[in-house]
């Protein structure tokens, strides 16, 4: 074939689709038994809405994703809610400061302690980041990118976020349950070993550059690994016999799972808990059953009442997932240049994609993954 694409997440499928439309022969290799990567939707017959174990929200109105949603003719619902009070002032002050970690910045920021704690919790939770590692330059890039696409607006795909990878995969040669063990390359030739199978092509697009051994490893991958962090996030969704809490989009509290949301305004008995950043780090080493128990106790604490026993609990431990190695990525201090470096082709042979590589400041999003895949494909072409 002309190109081997490694990974059938949104970025890999978007790249393969672009290449096939240009007449190239492409094979997509996927370790899991499903497409979608960190888009992972469960359609439970007893649950009135799709359960998202991975990506759930459409952030803003990026044309690449919205054009696909229109083409796929899927229903989308806008949600309510936003960041805590004080976010605008924090970002305005950040823009005047030299590069440093958010932790260094917020410690010196003049504001009531309650405001600082609320903003820190939001930054860590939303970005699945540690305040002591995440770069303020990276946060500002993310903010500018979000502002350019109405990023303060959020939407949910009512038919399930897996509608996106399903649409992208139409007509593609996708090999599931084919984990890639090693990528060897010289200029003009890539050899991919995948559990006894060998694939060769003049070019390859790798969507998980830090998860797969590459021999020889490009300097850009080594630099990216040092500059980019895959964040920690855990989420648990419960289904109850009756709605456990108020009809609100988001509920916040000081618990191990500090953020909860319902599908409001859709009326259901489903509620999802989220622990990102350092909150997720604390829980990572626990067994799945223990994490689910702590999530239920957190919901009890936030609601101020016992919600009762759930009918079902839905959970996927992304931090232990060998093909994801965590949730989604963010930049360390002085890490922005490494990300741009990683997006550059290596000897017109290796190309990298994924939300990690997105050059527009849209790391950590589905539309960022799509953009990076399309960009990698166009550079390939």
C-alpha positions as CSV (number, residue, x, y, z in Angstrom):
1,X,0.0,0.0,0.0
2,X,1.0,3.7,-0.2
3,X,0.5,4.5,3.4
4,X,0.1,2.6,6.7
5,X,-2.0,4.4,9.3
6,X,-1.4,3.3,12.9
7,X,-4.5,3.8,15.0
8,X,-8.2,3.9,14.2
9,X,-9.1,6.7,16.5
10,X,-10.5,9.9,15.0
11,X,-7.2,11.3,13.8
12,X,-6.2,8.0,12.1
13,X,-9.5,7.6,10.4
14,X,-9.6,11.3,9.3
15,X,-6.1,10.9,7.8
16,X,-7.0,7.6,6.0
17,X,-10.2,9.1,4.6
18,X,-8.3,12.1,3.2
19,X,-5.7,9.8,1.6
20,X,-8.3,7.4,0.1
21,X,-10.2,10.3,-1.3
22,X,-7.0,11.4,-3.1
23,X,-6.7,7.9,-4.6
24,X,-4.0,6.4,-2.4
25,X,-4.1,2.8,-1.1
26,X,-4.2,2.8,2.7
27,X,-4.5,0.2,5.5
28,X,-5.4,1.3,9.1
29,X,-4.1,-0.9,11.9
30,X,-5.9,-0.8,15.2
31,X,-5.0,-2.7,18.4
32,X,-8.5,-2.6,19.9
33,X,-11.5,-4.6,18.7
34,X,-13.3,-1.4,17.9
35,X,-12.7,1.9,16.1
36,X,-12.8,5.3,17.8
37,X,-9.8,5.4,20.1
38,X,-10.7,7.6,23.0
39,X,-14.1,8.1,21.6
40,X,-15.8,5.1,23.3
41,X,-19.6,5.0,23.3
42,X,-21.7,2.3,24.9
43,X,-25.3,1.8,23.7
44,X,-27.0,0.1,26.6
45,X,-30.6,-0.9,25.9
46,X,-31.8,0.0,29.4
47,X,-30.2,3.4,29.4
48,X,-32.2,6.2,27.5
49,X,-29.0,8.0,26.3
50,X,-25.7,6.7,24.9
51,X,-23.1,6.3,27.6
52,X,-19.8,8.0,26.8
53,X,-16.8,6.3,28.4
54,X,-14.4,8.7,26.6
55,X,-14.9,12.0,24.8
56,X,-18.4,13.3,25.4
57,X,-18.7,17.0,24.5
58,X,-18.3,19.0,21.3
59,X,-16.3,22.0,22.4
60,X,-17.2,25.1,20.3
61,X,-18.0,25.2,16.6
62,X,-14.8,24.1,14.8
63,X,-15.8,23.7,11.1
64,X,-13.9,20.4,10.5
65,X,-16.0,18.6,13.1
66,X,-19.3,20.5,12.5
67,X,-19.1,19.8,8.7
68,X,-18.8,16.1,9.5
69,X,-21.7,16.2,12.0
70,X,-23.9,17.8,9.3
71,X,-22.8,15.3,6.6
72,X,-23.5,12.4,9.0
73,X,-26.9,14.0,9.9
74,X,-26.7,13.4,13.6
75,X,-28.7,15.3,16.3
76,X,-26.7,17.7,18.4
77,X,-27.9,19.5,21.6
78,X,-26.3,22.6,23.1
79,X,-25.7,22.5,26.9
80,X,-25.6,25.1,29.7
81,X,-22.8,25.9,32.0
82,X,-19.3,27.3,32.0
83,X,-16.1,28.0,34.1
84,X,-16.1,29.4,37.6
85,X,-16.2,33.1,38.4
86,X,-12.8,34.8,38.1
87,X,-11.5,32.9,35.0
88,X,-11.5,36.0,32.8
89,X,-9.3,37.9,35.3
90,X,-7.0,35.0,35.7
91,X,-6.3,34.6,32.0
92,X,-5.9,38.4,31.6
93,X,-3.2,38.3,34.3
94,X,-1.6,35.2,32.8
95,X,-1.1,36.9,29.5
96,X,1.1,39.5,31.2
97,X,3.4,36.9,32.8
98,X,6.5,35.1,31.5
99,X,6.3,31.4,30.8
100,X,6.0,29.3,34.0
101,X,3.7,26.6,35.4
102,X,0.2,27.4,36.3
103,X,1.0,26.4,39.9
104,X,3.7,29.1,40.1
105,X,1.4,31.7,38.6
106,X,-1.7,31.0,40.8
107,X,0.4,30.9,44.0
108,X,1.5,34.5,43.3
109,X,-1.9,35.7,41.9
110,X,-3.7,38.2,44.1
111,X,-7.2,36.9,44.6
112,X,-9.3,35.4,47.4
113,X,-8.2,31.9,48.3
114,X,-11.6,30.5,47.4
115,X,-11.4,32.0,43.9
116,X,-7.9,30.6,43.4
117,X,-9.0,27.1,44.5
118,X,-12.0,27.2,42.2
119,X,-10.0,28.3,39.2
120,X,-7.2,25.7,40.0
121,X,-9.8,22.9,40.3
122,X,-11.3,23.9,37.0
123,X,-7.9,24.2,35.2
124,X,-6.8,20.8,36.5
125,X,-10.1,19.1,35.9
126,X,-10.9,20.4,32.5
127,X,-7.4,19.9,31.2
128,X,-6.7,16.6,33.1
129,X,-3.5,18.4,34.1
130,X,-1.3,19.0,37.2
131,X,-1.1,22.6,38.1
132,X,2.6,22.2,38.8
133,X,3.4,20.8,35.3
134,X,1.0,22.6,32.9
135,X,2.4,25.6,31.1
136,X,0.6,29.0,31.1
137,X,1.8,29.5,27.5
138,X,0.0,26.3,26.6
139,X,-3.1,27.4,28.5
140,X,-3.1,30.7,26.8
141,X,-2.8,29.1,23.3
142,X,-5.7,26.8,24.2
143,X,-7.8,29.8,25.3
144,X,-7.1,31.7,22.1
145,X,-7.9,28.7,20.0
146,X,-11.1,28.1,21.9
147,X,-12.1,31.7,21.6
148,X,-11.7,31.5,17.8
149,X,-14.4,28.8,17.6
150,X,-16.9,29.9,20.3
151,X,-15.2,27.5,22.7
152,X,-17.3,28.6,25.6
153,X,-20.2,26.7,24.0
154,X,-20.6,23.0,24.5
155,X,-22.8,20.4,22.7
156,X,-23.6,16.7,23.0
157,X,-24.1,14.3,20.1
158,X,-27.4,12.7,21.0
159,X,-26.9,9.6,18.9
160,X,-23.5,9.0,20.6
161,X,-20.1,10.4,19.8
162,X,-19.2,7.1,18.0
163,X,-21.3,8.5,15.1
164,X,-18.1,10.4,14.2
165,X,-15.6,7.5,13.8
166,X,-18.4,5.4,12.2
167,X,-18.8,8.0,9.5
168,X,-15.1,8.6,9.0
169,X,-14.4,4.8,8.6
170,X,-16.8,4.3,5.7
171,X,-15.0,2.6,2.9
172,X,-11.7,2.3,4.7
173,X,-9.6,-0.9,5.1
174,X,-9.4,-1.1,8.9
175,X,-7.8,-4.1,10.6
176,X,-9.1,-4.4,14.2
177,X,-7.3,-6.4,16.9
178,X,-4.0,-5.8,15.2
179,X,-1.7,-4.3,17.8
180,X,1.5,-2.8,16.4
181,X,4.5,-3.9,18.3
182,X,7.3,-2.0,16.5
183,X,7.8,0.4,13.6
184,X,11.2,0.2,11.8
185,X,12.0,2.7,9.1
186,X,14.6,4.1,6.7
187,X,13.9,7.0,4.4
188,X,11.3,5.9,1.9
189,X,10.4,2.6,3.6
190,X,8.4,1.8,6.8
191,X,8.1,-1.8,8.2
192,X,5.4,-2.3,10.7
193,X,5.2,-5.4,12.8
194,X,1.8,-6.3,14.2
195,X,1.5,-9.6,16.1
196,X,3.0,-11.8,13.4
197,X,1.9,-9.7,10.4
198,X,4.3,-7.4,8.6
199,X,3.1,-4.3,6.6
200,X,5.4,-2.3,4.4
201,X,4.8,1.1,2.8
202,X,6.8,4.2,1.7
203,X,5.1,6.2,4.4
204,X,3.3,5.8,7.7
205,X,1.1,8.0,9.8
206,X,1.5,7.2,13.5
207,X,-1.3,8.5,15.8
208,X,0.3,7.4,19.1
209,X,3.9,8.5,18.8
210,X,4.7,7.9,22.5
211,X,3.0,4.4,22.8
212,X,4.7,2.5,20.1
213,X,8.5,1.7,19.8
214,X,9.9,3.4,16.7
215,X,13.4,2.3,15.5
216,X,15.3,4.5,15.1
217,X,13.3,7.0,17.3
218,X,13.1,10.4,15.7
219,X,14.5,13.3,17.7
220,X,11.1,15.0,17.5
221,X,9.4,12.1,19.3
222,X,12.0,12.1,22.1
223,X,11.6,15.9,22.5
224,X,7.8,15.5,22.4
225,X,7.8,12.9,25.1
226,X,9.8,15.2,27.4
227,X,7.6,18.2,26.7
228,X,4.1,16.8,26.5
229,X,2.2,15.0,29.3
230,X,-0.7,12.6,28.8
231,X,-3.1,13.7,31.6
232,X,-5.0,11.7,34.1
233,X,-8.8,11.6,34.1
234,X,-11.4,9.1,35.4
235,X,-15.1,9.1,34.8
236,X,-17.9,7.0,36.1
237,X,-21.5,7.0,34.9
238,X,-24.3,5.7,37.1
239,X,-27.8,4.8,36.0
240,X,-30.4,4.9,38.8
241,X,-34.0,3.9,38.9
242,X,-34.9,7.6,39.4
243,X,-33.0,10.8,38.8
244,X,-30.6,11.1,41.8
245,X,-30.1,14.8,41.8
246,X,-31.3,18.2,40.6
247,X,-31.9,19.0,37.0
248,X,-28.6,20.7,36.4
249,X,-26.0,20.4,33.7
250,X,-23.1,20.5,36.1
251,X,-22.6,20.1,39.9
252,X,-19.3,20.9,41.7
253,X,-18.1,19.9,45.1
254,X,-15.0,19.1,47.2
255,X,-14.9,15.3,46.7
256,X,-12.5,12.8,45.1
257,X,-14.9,13.0,42.1
258,X,-15.5,16.7,42.3
259,X,-17.5,17.3,39.1
260,X,-20.8,15.7,38.1
261,X,-23.2,16.3,35.2
262,X,-26.5,15.0,33.9
263,X,-27.7,14.9,30.2
264,X,-29.9,17.9,31.1
265,X,-32.1,19.1,29.4
266,X,-32.6,15.5,28.4
267,X,-34.5,14.0,31.3
268,X,-32.9,10.7,32.5
269,X,-31.7,9.0,35.6
270,X,-28.1,9.0,34.4
271,X,-25.3,11.0,36.1
272,X,-21.5,11.1,35.4
273,X,-18.7,11.9,37.8
274,X,-15.3,13.2,36.7
275,X,-11.9,13.3,38.4
276,X,-9.2,15.0,36.4
277,X,-5.6,16.1,37.0
278,X,-4.2,15.4,40.5
279,X,-7.7,14.1,41.6
280,X,-7.3,11.4,38.9
281,X,-3.7,10.7,39.8
282,X,-4.7,9.9,43.4
283,X,-7.2,7.3,42.2
284,X,-5.2,5.7,39.4
285,X,-3.6,2.9,41.3
286,X,-6.9,1.6,42.8
287,X,-8.9,-1.3,41.5
288,X,-11.8,-0.5,39.3
289,X,-14.4,-1.6,41.9
290,X,-12.8,0.6,44.5
291,X,-12.8,3.6,42.1
292,X,-16.6,3.1,41.4
293,X,-17.3,2.9,45.1
294,X,-15.4,6.2,45.8
295,X,-17.4,7.8,42.9
296,X,-20.7,6.7,44.5
297,X,-19.5,8.1,47.9
298,X,-18.5,11.4,46.2
299,X,-22.0,11.7,44.6
300,X,-23.5,11.1,48.1
301,X,-21.3,13.9,49.5
302,X,-22.1,16.4,46.8
303,X,-25.8,15.8,46.8
304,X,-26.0,15.8,50.6
305,X,-28.1,12.7,50.5
306,X,-27.8,9.0,49.7
307,X,-28.7,8.4,46.1
308,X,-29.3,4.7,46.7
309,X,-27.8,1.8,44.8
310,X,-27.4,2.4,41.1
311,X,-28.8,0.0,38.6
312,X,-25.6,0.1,36.6
313,X,-22.2,1.6,36.6
314,X,-20.2,2.3,33.4
315,X,-16.4,2.8,33.7
316,X,-13.2,2.5,31.6
317,X,-9.8,3.1,33.2
318,X,-8.0,5.2,30.6
319,X,-5.0,5.5,32.9
320,X,-4.4,1.8,32.6
321,X,-5.3,1.5,28.9
322,X,-2.1,0.4,27.2
323,X,-3.1,2.0,23.9
324,X,-4.0,5.4,25.4
325,X,-1.7,5.7,28.4
326,X,-4.1,8.2,30.0
327,X,-6.7,10.7,29.0
328,X,-5.6,13.5,26.7
329,X,-2.5,15.7,26.5
330,X,-1.2,19.0,27.8
331,X,2.0,20.9,27.5
332,X,4.8,21.3,30.1
333,X,6.6,24.6,30.6
334,X,8.4,25.5,27.4
335,X,6.7,22.6,25.6
336,X,5.0,24.5,22.8
337,X,7.9,24.3,20.3
338,X,8.3,20.5,20.8
339,X,4.7,20.0,19.8
340,X,5.2,22.0,16.6
341,X,8.4,20.1,15.9
342,X,6.5,16.8,16.4
343,X,4.0,17.7,13.7
344,X,6.8,18.0,11.1
345,X,7.3,15.0,8.7
346,X,10.5,12.9,9.3
347,X,12.4,12.4,6.0
348,X,9.1,12.4,4.1
349,X,8.5,9.0,5.6
350,X,7.1,9.2,9.1
351,X,4.1,11.5,9.9
352,X,2.5,12.0,13.3
353,X,-1.1,12.8,14.1
354,X,-3.5,12.8,17.1
355,X,-4.8,15.4,19.5
356,X,-1.3,15.5,21.0
357,X,0.1,16.9,17.7
358,X,-2.6,19.4,16.8
359,X,-0.8,22.6,16.0
360,X,-3.7,25.0,16.4
361,X,-4.0,24.9,20.2
362,X,-6.8,22.4,20.2
363,X,-5.0,19.6,22.0
364,X,-7.4,17.4,24.0
365,X,-10.3,17.7,21.7
366,X,-12.0,15.5,19.0
367,X,-11.8,18.4,16.5
368,X,-8.1,18.8,17.3
369,X,-7.5,15.1,16.5
370,X,-9.4,15.4,13.2
371,X,-7.4,18.5,12.2
372,X,-4.1,16.8,13.0
373,X,-5.1,13.7,10.9
374,X,-6.1,15.7,7.9
375,X,-3.0,17.8,8.1
376,X,-0.8,14.7,8.3
377,X,-2.5,13.2,5.3
378,X,-2.1,16.4,3.3
379,X,1.6,16.6,4.1
380,X,1.9,12.9,3.1
381,X,0.2,13.7,-0.2
